[in-house]
Every structure is written in C-alpha cells, then in structure tokens.
Amino acid sequence: LLLLALPAQARALKIGIVAFQMSSETHARAANAAVAAAKQLGWSVTLLNSRGSVPESGTQIETLIQAKPDALILCMTKPVELDAQLAEAQKAGIPVVTIASGTSPHTLFDIQANEYQVGSDAALYLLGLMNYRGALLTERFEGNLATRIRGKMLDAVLSENTAVKVLGSHSMARTASWQDDVRNGMGALLQRDAGKFQGVWASFDGQAFVIDDLMQAQGLKKGQVPLVSMDGGQTTFARIRDPNSLLVATVAVPFELMGQKAVDAIERIVDKGETKSSVVQGPYMLLPSVLVDRSNVPAEGKWPW
C-alpha cells in the first residue's frame, strides 16, 4: 500500500524525431524546439533529416522503429506516402505525433495552426493592399497539407473577388532542391509578366525569400509590388523591417510551440499515462497564428506571441 501511494517517477524516455527537410526554416524550427524540450526533460533524442526525400524518410522511420523508441515525432512528414511505415510503428506499439503533416489512422494526432485561418488572413491582407483589383502572381506547393489548404483559401477568396485575377502561377514540384525549383519557375513568370502584376502570393516564407531576391534583382522597390507569404520567423521579420525587401507581411505560425507541445503530449500520454482524449479532442491540436506586418513586426529575436 505504501508503494502504491508513492508518486510515479518520471522515466527518461527515448524518442526519435524526423524532420522532412531541415533546409526549410519551419521544419528546423519545429524539430529543434522538440529536441530542446525533450533534452530538458532528460530524454534521449535521435534527430534525423530526410532532406526532402520520401524514400529516405521511410528508411529513417524504419530504422528508428528497429531501435524501439518510446515515441516518434515527425515534422512535416507525408502520412499518405509513408502509410506503411506509420502502420509498422503502430504495430510495434510506438506512438507517433506529427507536426504540420495531416493525420493518419496510425498516429495519435497532428499539431498545426488553423491553416484555413492562416490562408484567408494572408489572402485578404494582400487583396486589401491591392484595393481588391488587379493581377496576381502565385507560388504554390501542393505537396504539403498546410500549403495546399492555404492555396485553397486563396482560391476561395478570389472566387468572391473577381476584380483580382491570377496572371501567372507556378507550383513547386521538387522538395530536395526546392529553392532552385522556385527560382526557375517564378523567375520565368516575373520576366514574362514584368509590369503587369500588382501583388505576389507565396504559400510559405521560404518561397518568398527566393522571390524577394528575384524581384529586388529586377529593380523593384518596397511598396511597388507587395509580396505576402506565411509561416513567420526571424528571417521573415528581418525582411519585413528591411527597407529594400518587397516582403511586406506574413502570417506567423508558432512552430517552436508545436515542437514543445509534441514533447509535452508524449510526456503526458507515454510517461504519465494520460489518455489521448485528455490531451486533445479529435485528430488535430490547433495553435493560433498572428498576421505580422510593419505595424507589429517584433524586434530581432522576439516573437509575436
């Protein structure tokens, strides 16, 4: 009875973290925050970078499963393409929490921003700068749940505001060499449609950095053609503050908080024995986002939440 009355001692868990593409700032932010939170608890952590490759990510997950971790955290993974590996983890009794990936019947839940809000906030802000008329260039990415939703929200906004037309659109296809993909695709549109568009929309900030550099190289100045994207980060905030950058706004998503929340959830469910439903209801844990422009851009090293 005395032993039963004693509080349970926290275990030093062993977890694996797989980031799909660490060259992407958002993937790195979420993964590194999860690593830091886990190590603060005294856990053993293995961090792997899939370098934008689905086959490599699958191999890494399989390798981690063989090491028998207490849990896995997958950042911006591909649940559909990696269904077999996720099913293998579930069969092995290894709980999986994903970040900004979408859900799977083989995982606990996905942590993400309300991407419907993120997408609509960005679209409405950009159209406001254009006075709801004119032509747009868009840089999309259909290979990720979050960016795909953002594009759909842009389409929904445009369907009700027909004075704004999409003059040209490029959809990023590659993940391993995505910067070159964006540079080539959007570079061609910027040259073809020079002087004919009044705004540029990018599905995530990394794309916007490439586009911003291209537009500056063409001699465009801040205020001439607004560039709006989504994700938020110190590099983005610096560009918003930069008088030479054409990036004027982003919808900032708390990726660091996502990594921390993933570790917190694993601690509660795996270590403390709480039920999944006591941590989150349904397949998603949604975190708030913040639209950031020059009126509220944080100082260097600060965050808007």
C-alpha positions as CSV (number, residue, x, y, z in Angstrom):
1,L,0.0,0.0,0.0
2,L,2.8,2.4,0.8
3,L,4.4,1.7,-2.6
4,L,1.1,2.4,-4.3
5,A,0.8,5.7,-2.5
6,L,4.2,6.9,-3.8
7,P,4.2,9.2,-6.8
8,A,5.3,7.7,-10.1
9,Q,8.9,8.6,-11.1
10,A,9.3,10.2,-14.4
11,R,11.1,8.0,-16.9
12,A,14.0,9.1,-19.2
13,L,12.2,8.4,-22.5
14,K,14.0,7.6,-25.7
15,I,12.4,9.3,-28.7
16,G,13.1,9.7,-32.4
17,I,12.5,12.9,-34.3
18,V,12.4,13.1,-38.1
19,A,12.3,16.4,-39.9
20,F,11.4,16.1,-43.6
21,Q,13.6,18.9,-44.8
22,M,15.9,20.7,-42.4
23,S,17.0,23.3,-45.0
24,S,13.4,24.6,-44.6
25,E,13.4,27.0,-41.7
26,T,10.0,25.9,-40.4
27,H,10.9,22.2,-40.4
28,A,14.1,23.1,-38.5
29,R,12.3,25.3,-36.0
30,A,9.8,22.7,-35.0
31,A,12.3,19.9,-34.9
32,N,14.9,21.8,-32.9
33,A,12.3,23.0,-30.4
34,A,11.2,19.4,-29.9
35,V,14.8,18.3,-29.4
36,A,15.4,21.1,-26.8
37,A,12.2,20.3,-24.9
38,A,13.0,16.6,-24.8
39,K,16.6,17.1,-23.6
40,Q,15.3,19.5,-20.9
41,L,13.4,16.5,-19.6
42,G,16.5,14.4,-19.6
43,W,15.3,12.3,-22.5
44,S,17.5,10.6,-25.1
45,V,16.8,12.1,-28.6
46,T,17.7,11.0,-32.1
47,L,17.1,13.7,-34.7
48,L,17.2,12.8,-38.4
49,N,16.9,14.9,-41.6
50,S,15.1,13.3,-44.6
51,R,16.5,16.0,-46.9
52,G,13.2,16.3,-48.7
53,S,13.2,12.6,-49.8
54,V,10.2,10.4,-49.1
55,P,12.2,7.1,-49.5
56,E,14.9,8.4,-47.2
57,S,12.2,9.4,-44.6
58,G,10.7,6.0,-44.9
59,T,14.0,4.3,-44.3
60,Q,14.8,6.6,-41.3
61,I,11.4,5.8,-39.7
62,E,12.0,2.1,-40.2
63,T,15.5,2.4,-38.6
64,L,14.1,4.2,-35.6
65,I,11.4,1.6,-35.2
66,Q,14.1,-1.1,-35.0
67,A,15.7,0.9,-32.2
68,K,12.4,0.6,-30.2
69,P,11.9,4.2,-29.1
70,D,9.2,5.2,-26.6
71,A,7.7,7.6,-29.2
72,L,8.3,9.3,-32.6
73,I,7.8,12.9,-33.6
74,L,7.6,13.5,-37.3
75,C,7.9,17.1,-38.6
76,M,6.1,18.0,-41.9
77,T,6.0,14.3,-42.9
78,K,4.0,12.6,-45.6
79,P,1.4,10.4,-43.9
80,V,-0.1,9.1,-47.2
81,E,3.2,8.2,-48.8
82,L,4.6,6.8,-45.5
83,D,1.5,4.8,-44.5
84,A,3.3,1.5,-44.4
85,Q,6.0,2.9,-42.0
86,L,3.4,4.5,-39.8
87,A,1.4,1.3,-39.7
88,E,4.6,-0.5,-38.7
89,A,5.2,1.9,-35.8
90,Q,1.6,1.4,-34.6
91,K,2.0,-2.3,-34.8
92,A,5.2,-2.0,-32.7
93,G,3.3,0.0,-30.1
94,I,5.3,3.2,-30.8
95,P,3.1,6.3,-30.5
96,V,3.6,8.9,-33.2
97,V,2.8,12.6,-33.0
98,T,3.1,14.6,-36.3
99,I,3.6,18.3,-36.8
100,A,2.0,20.2,-39.8
101,S,1.6,16.9,-41.7
102,G,-2.1,15.9,-41.7
103,T,-3.5,12.9,-39.9
104,S,-3.2,9.2,-40.3
105,P,-5.1,6.3,-38.7
106,H,-1.7,5.1,-37.4
107,T,-0.8,8.3,-35.5
108,L,-2.0,9.9,-32.3
109,F,-2.7,13.4,-33.8
110,D,-1.3,16.2,-35.8
111,I,-0.2,19.6,-34.3
112,Q,-0.7,22.5,-36.6
113,A,-2.1,26.0,-37.0
114,N,-5.6,26.6,-38.2
115,E,-4.4,26.7,-41.8
116,Y,-7.8,27.8,-43.0
117,Q,-7.4,31.0,-40.9
118,V,-3.7,31.3,-42.0
119,G,-4.6,31.2,-45.7
120,S,-7.6,33.5,-45.5
121,D,-5.7,36.1,-43.4
122,A,-2.9,36.2,-45.9
123,A,-5.2,36.4,-49.0
124,L,-7.4,39.1,-47.6
125,Y,-4.4,41.2,-46.4
126,L,-2.8,41.0,-49.9
127,L,-6.1,41.9,-51.7
128,G,-6.5,44.8,-49.3
129,L,-3.1,46.2,-50.3
130,M,-4.2,45.8,-54.0
131,N,-7.6,47.6,-53.3
132,Y,-9.2,44.3,-54.4
133,R,-8.4,44.7,-58.1
134,G,-5.5,43.9,-60.4
135,A,-3.4,40.9,-61.2
136,L,-1.5,38.4,-59.0
137,L,1.4,36.0,-59.4
138,T,1.3,33.0,-57.1
139,E,3.8,30.4,-56.0
140,R,2.1,27.3,-54.7
141,F,3.1,23.9,-53.2
142,E,0.6,21.1,-53.3
143,G,2.8,18.5,-51.6
144,N,2.2,19.7,-48.1
145,L,-1.2,19.8,-46.3
146,A,-0.7,23.3,-44.8
147,T,0.4,25.0,-48.0
148,R,-2.3,23.1,-50.0
149,I,-5.0,24.5,-47.7
150,R,-3.5,28.0,-48.0
151,G,-3.8,27.8,-51.7
152,K,-7.4,26.6,-51.5
153,M,-8.3,29.6,-49.2
154,L,-6.7,32.0,-51.7
155,D,-8.9,30.4,-54.4
156,A,-12.0,30.8,-52.2
157,V,-11.2,34.5,-51.6
158,L,-10.5,35.1,-55.3
159,S,-13.8,33.4,-56.3
160,E,-15.7,36.1,-54.4
161,N,-13.5,39.0,-55.6
162,T,-13.4,38.7,-59.3
163,A,-11.7,42.0,-60.0
164,V,-8.5,40.3,-59.0
165,K,-7.1,37.8,-61.5
166,V,-4.2,35.3,-61.3
167,L,-1.9,36.4,-64.1
168,G,0.5,33.5,-63.6
169,S,1.1,30.7,-61.2
170,H,4.0,28.3,-60.5
171,S,3.6,25.2,-58.4
172,M,6.7,24.0,-56.6
173,A,7.2,20.3,-57.5
174,R,10.5,19.3,-56.0
175,T,11.4,19.1,-52.3
176,A,15.1,18.2,-52.3
177,S,16.0,21.2,-54.5
178,W,13.0,23.3,-53.9
179,Q,14.9,26.7,-53.9
180,D,16.0,26.1,-57.5
181,D,12.5,25.0,-58.5
182,V,11.0,28.2,-57.2
183,R,13.8,30.3,-58.6
184,N,13.4,28.9,-62.1
185,G,9.6,28.8,-62.1
186,M,8.8,32.2,-60.6
187,G,11.8,33.8,-62.3
188,A,10.3,32.9,-65.7
189,L,6.9,34.4,-64.6
190,L,8.5,37.6,-63.3
191,Q,10.2,38.1,-66.6
192,R,7.2,37.2,-68.7
193,D,4.8,39.4,-66.8
194,A,7.0,42.3,-65.8
195,G,5.0,45.4,-65.1
196,K,1.7,43.6,-65.4
197,F,1.0,42.4,-61.8
198,Q,0.1,44.3,-58.6
199,G,0.8,41.6,-56.0
200,V,2.6,38.3,-55.3
201,W,1.4,35.5,-53.1
202,A,3.7,32.7,-51.8
203,S,2.5,29.6,-49.9
204,F,5.4,29.8,-47.4
205,D,8.1,32.2,-46.5
206,G,11.0,30.1,-47.9
207,Q,9.5,30.6,-51.3
208,A,9.0,34.3,-50.6
209,F,12.7,34.7,-49.8
210,V,13.7,33.4,-53.3
211,I,11.0,35.6,-54.9
212,D,12.0,38.7,-53.0
213,D,15.6,38.3,-54.1
214,L,14.5,37.9,-57.7
215,M,12.2,41.0,-57.6
216,Q,15.0,43.1,-56.0
217,A,17.4,42.0,-58.7
218,Q,14.9,43.3,-61.3
219,G,15.0,46.7,-59.6
220,L,11.6,46.6,-57.9
221,K,11.4,48.6,-54.7
222,K,9.4,48.1,-51.4
223,G,5.9,49.4,-51.9
224,Q,5.8,48.9,-55.6
225,V,4.5,45.3,-55.6
226,P,3.6,43.7,-52.3
227,L,4.8,40.2,-51.5
228,V,2.8,38.3,-48.9
229,S,3.5,34.8,-47.5
230,M,3.0,32.6,-44.5
231,D,5.0,30.9,-41.7
232,G,6.8,33.7,-39.9
233,G,10.3,33.6,-38.5
234,Q,13.3,35.8,-37.7
235,T,14.5,35.9,-41.3
236,T,11.0,36.9,-42.4
237,F,10.7,39.6,-39.7
238,A,14.0,41.0,-40.7
239,R,12.8,41.3,-44.3
240,I,9.6,43.0,-43.3
241,R,11.8,45.5,-41.4
242,D,14.3,45.8,-44.3
243,P,13.5,48.9,-46.4
244,N,14.8,47.1,-49.5
245,S,12.7,44.0,-49.2
246,L,9.4,43.6,-51.0
247,L,8.1,41.2,-48.4
248,V,5.5,43.2,-46.5
249,A,3.6,40.7,-44.4
250,T,3.4,37.1,-43.2
251,V,1.0,35.0,-41.1
252,A,3.3,33.8,-38.3
253,V,2.8,30.2,-37.2
254,P,4.3,29.2,-33.8
255,F,6.5,26.2,-35.0
256,E,8.6,26.3,-31.8
257,L,5.5,25.9,-29.7
258,M,4.4,23.0,-31.9
259,G,7.7,21.1,-31.1
260,Q,7.2,21.8,-27.4
261,K,3.6,20.7,-27.5
262,A,4.6,17.4,-29.2
263,V,7.0,16.7,-26.4
264,D,4.5,17.7,-23.7
265,A,1.9,15.4,-25.3
266,I,4.3,12.5,-25.3
267,E,5.2,13.1,-21.7
268,R,1.6,13.2,-20.6
269,I,0.5,10.1,-22.7
270,V,3.6,7.9,-22.6
271,D,5.2,8.8,-19.3
272,K,2.3,9.9,-17.2
273,G,-0.3,7.5,-18.7
274,E,-2.9,10.1,-19.6
275,T,-5.4,9.3,-22.4
276,K,-5.0,10.9,-25.8
277,S,-8.5,12.4,-25.4
278,S,-7.4,14.2,-22.2
279,V,-4.6,15.9,-24.2
280,V,-6.6,16.8,-27.4
281,Q,-10.0,16.1,-28.8
282,G,-10.0,14.8,-32.3
283,P,-7.1,14.3,-34.8
284,Y,-5.8,17.9,-34.6
285,M,-4.2,20.1,-32.0
286,L,-4.7,23.6,-33.4
287,L,-2.4,26.5,-32.3
288,P,-3.1,30.2,-33.0
289,S,-1.3,32.3,-35.8
290,V,-0.6,36.0,-36.0
291,L,-0.6,38.3,-39.1
292,V,2.6,40.3,-38.9
293,D,3.4,43.4,-41.0
294,R,5.4,46.6,-40.3
295,S,2.9,47.7,-37.7
296,N,3.6,44.8,-35.3
297,V,6.8,43.2,-36.5
298,P,8.7,42.1,-33.5
299,A,12.2,43.3,-32.7
300,E,15.2,41.0,-33.5
301,G,15.0,37.7,-31.6
302,K,11.4,38.4,-30.4
303,W,8.2,36.6,-31.3
304,P,4.6,38.0,-31.7
305,W,3.1,35.6,-29.2
